[in-house]
Amino acid sequence: MKELVERLFPVCRSITGDGLRRTCEIIGEHIELAVSEVPTGTEVLDWTVPREWNIREAWVKDPSGRKVIDFAEHNLHIVGYSTPVNEVMPLARLREHLHTLPEQPTLIPYRTSYYAERWGFCLRHDVLESLPDGDYEVCVDSTLADGHLSYGEHVVPGELTDEVIVSCHVCHPSLANDNMAGVAVAVELAKRLAAQNPRGQKPRYTYRFIFAPGTIGAITWLARNFERVNRIHGGLTIACAGDRGPVTYKRSRRGDAPVDRAVEHVLRESGRAHTVLDFSPYGYDERQYCSPGFNLGVGSLTRTPYAGYPEYHTSGDNPDFVTEESMADTLETLWEAVTVLERDRRYVNLSPYGEPQLGRRGLYDSLGGRSDTKQAQLAMLWVLNLSDGEHSLLDIAQRSGLPFATVADAADALRGAGLVKE
């Protein structure tokens, strides 16, 4: 995962363009990716697919002819979607187009201008303060023309056509935690889902991984997939997946969707330091999936949340800021939540009058030698008592205070003995 972050980091991405396509190509080397190209001008819900932006070079030369800002040195030096410029201008006028962080003078900020035609450069504030008066040569060799918006999809087929979606934004240039770490974790989760059973059995749900530019990409995907929406069981957006902060989960708009309950249970039982937040219509693309017309059960999994760390949207968000341990922990959290989603069922007790005799069915004996034998026996009793067609295994785990895996194992044993059915 760390190697993939490092490889993706140098690519200059935006909401459209060749950098976005190159990002999809690299992801496609790891998992099969179907890439869609949506033409400029396509109406998508209340939005319109914008013109495509590409850039070749951008720089500023001081009065001596020395390049003091150079896009070739760092992608963040150019304001995303900057229009072409080739002029000479005094420093006072140039300053109107320069963006810095006075409170973080050694970092380059990340700025964009997707829907208003303008140009600009970003630089370290200490460099700005050192610029001498005089005339500066400015070059932005870019194009803004009709083209396409690109997004990629990877599907892990399941036994059911009901889908769980995993969504990452892929529009940020040279920001490692936001969101190349999320992309790398999603890729690894897709691989693990495809290989989870050595006999090649499918997962229960179909998993759809969406790699799209932020906001406009998710909106475009939703506009083109109205017929699929009623099959979405739930999902997650993944971002900021590699910093050293604890896991943060933001609930879906519903608040009690299957994915909300699964992730919260996993975090609570794991003992990990974590934070759970209520839904708000601000952040990543969960706000598109959870817009009132769709109201999908899609939550957001991050480590330090949106805008919550000093390096956010600056050149400080580099590959050294991302740790292998944090990405591995994010992946394991996701995997445990997926396991809960996969195994959660509702059962009906086929012997509901009194407690069935478990001993003569060999159920107690089958648990012999387990370190949690008593807990497993208790789980069987809970499953039998609450298997009324209304309570799910996750309901039972939460009410009993038992680990979900123990409850699910008990249900499997009871089903094998013919005492419950799904």
C-alpha distance (Angstrom), angle and dihedral (degrees) to the residues before:
residue distance angle dihedral
M1 . . .
K2 3.81 . .
E3 3.80 90.6 .
L4 3.81 90.5 52.5
V5 3.82 90.7 50.8
E6 3.80 90.0 51.6
R7 3.79 92.1 49.1
L8 3.80 94.6 48.2
F9 3.80 95.3 43.0
P10 3.85 99.3 81.3
V11 3.82 95.2 50.7
C12 3.80 113.1 107.2
R13 3.79 103.2 -131.0
S14 3.78 132.6 -178.0
I15 3.81 136.3 161.6
T16 3.83 88.6 -77.3
G17 3.78 137.4 9.9
D18 3.75 144.9 65.7
G19 3.82 94.4 -51.0
L20 3.79 89.6 60.1
R21 3.81 90.2 48.7
R22 3.81 91.1 48.7
T23 3.80 89.5 51.9
C24 3.81 90.2 53.3
E25 3.83 89.6 48.3
I26 3.80 91.4 55.1
I27 3.81 92.7 46.6
G28 3.81 87.0 48.5
E29 3.79 89.8 60.3
H30 3.81 88.4 64.9
I31 3.80 102.7 36.7
E32 3.79 131.7 12.3
L33 3.80 107.1 -91.5
A34 3.80 128.5 -168.7
V35 3.81 107.7 -154.3
S36 3.81 120.9 -155.5
E37 3.81 122.9 -158.5
V38 3.81 114.6 -155.9
P39 3.84 115.4 -166.6
T40 3.79 124.0 -119.4
G41 3.79 110.6 -95.9
T42 3.81 95.6 32.9
E43 3.79 109.8 142.0
V44 3.79 110.6 -126.8
L45 3.80 113.4 -178.1
D46 3.83 105.3 -58.8
W47 3.82 92.5 -19.5
T48 3.80 137.5 74.9
V49 3.80 124.7 -138.5
P50 3.83 104.0 -107.3
R51 3.75 130.3 -133.5
E52 3.78 116.7 -78.1
W53 3.81 118.6 -102.1
N54 3.78 126.0 -152.7
I55 3.79 130.4 168.1
R56 3.79 132.7 -161.7
E57 3.79 104.1 177.8
A58 3.79 141.3 -13.8
W59 3.77 130.3 -178.2
V60 3.79 147.0 148.8
K61 3.82 123.2 -138.6
D62 3.79 121.9 -158.6
P63 3.84 123.3 -135.9
S64 3.82 90.4 -81.7
G65 3.82 92.2 55.2
R66 3.81 94.4 -107.5
K67 3.82 117.0 139.4
V68 3.79 106.0 -118.6
I69 3.81 95.8 171.6
D70 3.81 121.1 32.0
F71 3.79 127.5 175.3
A72 3.82 87.6 -157.4
E73 3.82 89.0 67.9
H74 3.82 96.3 51.2
N75 3.81 132.9 1.0
L76 3.79 91.8 -138.8
H77 3.81 91.4 65.5
I78 3.81 90.1 83.2
V79 3.80 124.5 64.1
G80 3.80 105.1 -120.5
Y81 3.81 113.5 -103.4
S82 3.83 93.1 16.3
T83 3.80 112.3 171.5
P84 3.83 120.5 -126.0
V85 3.82 118.6 -76.8
N86 3.82 133.3 178.4
E87 3.80 109.2 166.9
V88 3.77 146.3 121.3
M89 3.80 114.9 -128.0
P90 3.81 140.7 161.8
L91 3.79 120.0 -96.9
A92 3.80 92.0 -109.2
R93 3.80 91.2 61.2
L94 3.81 93.4 40.5
R95 3.79 90.5 54.7
E96 3.82 89.3 65.3
H97 3.81 87.0 67.4
L98 3.82 98.9 43.1
H99 3.81 124.5 97.1
T100 3.79 125.9 -163.6
L101 3.79 141.4 157.9
P102 3.82 107.0 -119.7
E103 3.80 90.4 -174.2
Q104 3.84 90.4 52.4
P105 3.81 100.9 35.4
T106 3.83 96.9 173.2
L107 3.83 96.0 53.5
I108 3.81 131.3 81.9
P109 3.82 114.0 -133.8
Y110 3.82 125.1 -134.8
R111 3.79 113.9 -124.7
T112 3.81 134.4 168.1
S113 3.80 138.5 -173.7
Y114 3.78 103.7 -166.0
Y115 3.78 100.7 156.1
A116 3.83 103.3 27.9
E117 3.80 119.6 62.8
R118 3.79 108.7 -123.7
W119 3.77 139.4 116.4
G120 3.76 134.3 -131.1
F121 3.78 149.0 150.7
C122 3.80 132.3 -129.8
L123 3.78 122.6 -147.4
R124 3.77 144.6 156.2
H125 3.79 111.9 -74.0
D126 3.80 92.1 -131.4
V127 3.82 88.7 57.6
L128 3.81 91.1 50.4
E129 3.80 90.7 51.3
S130 3.82 90.0 54.1
L131 3.82 96.8 53.0
P132 3.83 113.2 116.4
D133 3.79 123.9 -135.6
G134 3.78 117.6 -96.6
D135 3.78 141.4 79.6
Y136 3.81 120.2 -38.6
E137 3.78 128.6 -158.3
V138 3.80 111.5 -135.4
C139 3.81 126.0 -164.6
V140 3.80 128.4 179.3
D141 3.80 109.4 170.4
S142 3.78 100.7 -169.4
T143 3.79 139.6 130.5
L144 3.79 129.7 -139.8
A145 3.79 107.8 -172.6
D146 3.78 143.7 134.7
G147 3.78 109.7 -67.1
H148 3.79 136.3 115.5
L149 3.78 145.7 -63.8
S150 3.80 112.5 -128.7
Y151 3.78 130.8 -152.6
G152 3.79 133.9 165.2
E153 3.81 133.4 -140.1
H154 3.79 132.0 -165.6
V155 3.80 120.1 -171.7
V156 3.79 127.3 -160.6
P157 3.84 103.2 -164.5
G158 3.78 117.6 -132.6
E159 3.78 137.8 -168.9
L160 3.81 88.4 -100.1
T161 3.78 128.3 51.5
D162 3.81 87.9 -138.1
E163 3.80 105.8 111.2
V164 3.77 137.7 -142.3
I165 3.79 110.6 -158.8
V166 3.80 125.9 -150.8
S167 3.79 112.1 -166.9
C168 3.82 131.4 -168.7
H169 3.80 129.6 176.2
V170 3.80 113.5 -128.2
C171 3.80 102.3 -175.7
H172 3.81 102.8 94.2
P173 3.84 116.8 103.6
S174 3.80 118.2 -140.1
L175 3.79 97.0 -14.0
A176 3.79 107.3 130.3
N177 3.80 103.0 -171.4
D178 3.80 94.9 32.5
N179 2.93 95.3 72.7
M180 3.80 125.0 -32.0
A181 3.81 90.6 75.1
G182 3.81 88.4 56.5
V183 3.79 90.5 49.6
A184 3.81 91.8 49.9
V185 3.81 92.5 49.3
A186 3.81 91.4 47.9
V187 3.81 91.0 50.9
E188 3.79 90.9 51.7
L189 3.81 91.7 46.9
A190 3.81 89.6 52.9
K191 3.80 90.6 51.1
R192 3.79 92.0 49.3
L193 3.80 93.0 49.2
A194 3.79 91.1 52.0
A195 3.81 91.9 49.3
Q196 3.80 100.3 35.6
N197 3.78 95.1 112.1
P198 3.82 120.4 46.5
R199 3.81 89.3 -150.7
G200 3.78 89.9 58.7
Q201 3.79 96.5 -114.0
K202 3.78 114.9 163.8
P203 3.79 123.3 -115.7
R204 3.78 114.9 -106.3
Y205 3.81 95.1 -111.2
T206 3.77 128.7 43.7
Y207 3.81 110.2 -113.9
R208 3.79 119.5 -148.2
F209 3.80 118.1 -167.5
I210 3.81 114.4 -159.5
F211 3.81 121.1 -163.2
A212 3.79 106.2 -174.2
P213 3.81 140.0 143.6
G214 3.80 113.6 -89.1
T215 3.82 120.5 -85.0
I216 3.83 99.1 -17.0
G217 3.81 91.3 50.2
A218 3.80 95.7 52.5
I219 3.80 90.3 42.9
T220 3.81 90.0 51.2
W221 3.81 91.8 48.7
L222 3.81 91.9 49.7
A223 3.81 92.0 47.5
R224 3.81 90.3 52.8
N225 3.82 95.4 44.4
F226 3.79 106.5 48.7
E227 3.80 90.5 130.1
R228 3.81 91.0 56.8
V229 3.80 98.1 48.8
N230 3.80 96.2 84.5
R231 3.82 88.9 57.6
I232 3.80 95.2 56.0
H233 3.79 109.2 112.8
G234 3.79 91.5 -173.8
G235 3.74 141.2 -70.3
L236 3.77 152.0 -169.4
T237 3.75 140.2 -113.7
I238 3.79 111.9 -141.6
A239 3.80 122.5 -153.5
C240 3.81 140.2 141.9
A241 3.80 88.0 26.3
G242 3.80 101.3 155.4
D243 3.80 111.4 48.8
R244 3.80 123.2 108.0
G245 3.80 95.8 -107.6
P246 3.82 123.1 106.5
V247 3.80 121.2 -93.2
T248 3.79 116.1 -80.0
Y249 3.79 122.1 -162.2
K250 3.80 122.3 -166.0
R251 3.79 113.9 -161.5
S252 3.77 123.9 -126.1
R253 3.79 119.6 -104.7
R254 3.80 87.8 -96.2
G255 3.77 91.2 56.7
D256 3.80 95.0 -155.7
A257 3.80 102.1 52.4
P258 3.82 117.2 140.3
V259 3.80 92.0 -100.2
D260 3.81 91.4 49.6
R261 3.78 91.6 54.0
A262 3.80 94.0 42.7
V263 3.80 96.2 50.6
E264 3.80 94.2 43.0
H265 3.81 91.3 49.8
V266 3.80 91.9 49.7
L267 3.79 93.1 49.0
R268 3.80 93.2 46.1
E269 3.81 94.2 48.2
S270 3.81 95.6 42.0
G271 3.78 96.5 63.7
R272 3.81 89.4 -133.5
A273 3.76 117.7 147.4
H274 3.79 103.5 -107.0
T275 3.79 146.8 150.9
V276 3.81 128.3 -136.9
L277 3.80 117.6 -158.3
D278 3.78 130.9 -169.5
F279 3.79 118.3 -117.2
S280 3.78 120.4 -81.9
P281 3.84 126.7 176.3
Y282 3.82 91.0 -118.8
G283 3.76 130.5 82.9
Y284 3.80 127.9 46.1
D285 3.79 132.7 -9.0
E286 3.80 94.6 -62.3
R287 3.80 83.2 89.4
Q288 3.82 89.4 64.2
Y289 3.80 95.0 46.6
C290 3.82 89.4 44.9
S291 3.80 96.2 46.7
P292 3.84 108.0 131.0
G293 3.79 96.0 -105.5
F294 3.81 91.3 57.4
N295 3.83 101.8 23.8
L296 3.79 92.1 -179.1
G297 3.78 119.3 178.0
V298 3.81 94.0 -110.9
G299 3.80 120.0 144.1
S300 3.78 132.1 -176.9
L301 3.81 126.1 -114.8
T302 3.79 119.4 -164.8
R303 3.73 138.0 139.8
T304 3.81 107.2 -131.4
P305 3.81 101.6 12.0
Y306 3.78 131.9 -120.8
A307 3.85 112.2 -45.6
G308 3.81 90.0 -8.2
Y309 3.81 100.9 124.6
P310 3.84 130.3 57.3
E311 3.79 93.7 -119.8
Y312 3.81 92.9 55.9
H313 3.82 112.1 128.3
T314 3.80 92.7 -1.5
S315 3.79 138.0 100.3
G316 3.81 86.2 -97.5
D317 3.81 87.7 76.9
N318 3.80 92.2 83.4
P319 3.83 132.3 137.6
D320 3.81 91.4 -87.1
F321 3.82 88.4 60.8
V322 3.82 90.0 60.6
T323 3.80 119.0 76.1
E324 3.78 129.7 -154.9
E325 3.81 90.3 -137.3
S326 3.80 93.2 55.3
M327 3.81 93.6 48.4
A328 3.81 90.3 47.9
D329 3.81 90.6 51.1
T330 3.81 91.2 48.6
L331 3.80 89.9 50.7
E332 3.80 92.6 49.4
T333 3.80 91.2 49.2
L334 3.79 89.8 52.7
W335 3.79 92.3 45.6
E336 3.80 92.6 51.7
A337 3.81 90.5 48.9
V338 3.81 90.8 49.1
T339 3.81 89.1 50.4
V340 3.80 89.8 55.4
L341 3.82 91.6 48.5
E342 3.80 90.4 48.7
R343 3.81 96.7 48.8
D344 3.79 100.5 36.7
R345 3.81 110.9 112.0
R346 3.78 141.8 153.7
Y347 3.79 116.1 -122.3
V348 3.78 137.5 -170.3
N349 3.80 120.6 -138.8
L350 3.82 108.0 -124.5
S351 3.82 91.9 -163.2
P352 3.79 101.6 42.8
Y353 3.83 99.4 152.0
G354 3.76 104.7 90.8
E355 3.75 125.3 -29.2
P356 3.83 112.7 -50.8
Q357 3.78 117.5 -125.5
L358 3.78 104.8 -101.5
G359 3.79 97.8 178.4
R360 3.80 96.6 64.7
R361 3.78 89.0 50.7
G362 3.80 90.3 56.2
L363 3.77 93.0 -118.3
Y364 3.79 96.3 126.9
D365 3.79 91.5 44.1
S366 3.79 90.6 50.8
L367 3.79 88.7 62.4
G368 3.79 95.7 52.5
G369 3.77 115.5 129.7
R370 3.80 95.6 21.9
S371 3.77 114.8 131.7
D372 3.81 88.0 -135.5
T373 3.80 97.8 43.2
K374 3.79 94.6 133.8
Q375 3.80 91.3 46.8
A376 3.82 90.6 49.2
Q377 3.81 91.3 50.2
L378 3.79 90.2 49.7
A379 3.79 89.6 49.9
M380 3.83 89.9 56.1
L381 3.78 90.4 54.2
W382 3.79 91.8 48.9
V383 3.82 92.2 48.4
L384 3.81 91.4 49.4
N385 3.79 92.7 47.7
L386 3.81 97.5 47.3
S387 3.80 99.4 35.5
D388 3.78 94.2 107.2
G389 3.78 97.9 128.5
E390 3.80 90.9 -99.0
H391 3.80 103.8 72.4
S392 3.79 121.2 69.0
L393 3.79 123.6 -148.9
L394 3.80 88.4 -104.4
D395 3.81 89.0 53.9
I396 3.79 88.2 52.5
A397 3.81 93.2 47.6
Q398 3.78 91.7 50.6
R399 3.79 95.0 45.8
S400 3.81 94.7 44.7
G401 3.79 95.9 41.0
L402 3.80 89.6 -129.8
P403 3.82 124.4 134.7
F404 3.78 112.5 -91.2
A405 3.82 92.8 -126.2
T406 3.81 90.6 55.8
V407 3.80 91.5 51.1
A408 3.82 92.2 46.4
D409 3.82 91.3 49.4
A410 3.80 89.7 50.9
A411 3.79 90.7 51.0
D412 3.80 90.6 50.9
A413 3.81 90.5 52.3
L414 3.81 92.6 47.7
R415 3.78 91.8 47.8
G416 3.80 89.8 50.6
A417 3.81 89.1 53.6
G418 3.80 91.8 50.4
L419 3.79 95.2 -113.8
V420 3.81 98.1 117.8
K421 3.76 135.8 25.4
E422 3.78 131.3 -162.8
